[in-house]
C-alpha cells in the first residue's frame, strides 16, 4: 500500500509531465504542427489532468486514514 509521501512524489512527477506537455502543445500550436499530432498531445494532457485529480483525492483519503 502506498504512503501519502509516495503518492505526493508521484503527484509531483505527473504535474511536471503536465507542465512540459502544456509547453509542448503551445509550441506546436505556434509552429502549425499537424492537427492529428496536436490533438493527440492535447488528449494526453487531458488524461494527465484527470490522473492528477484522482491522485489528489487518493492523497486526501490516505491522509485522513493516517490521522
Order of alpha helices (4+ residues) and beta strands (2+ residues): alpha-alpha
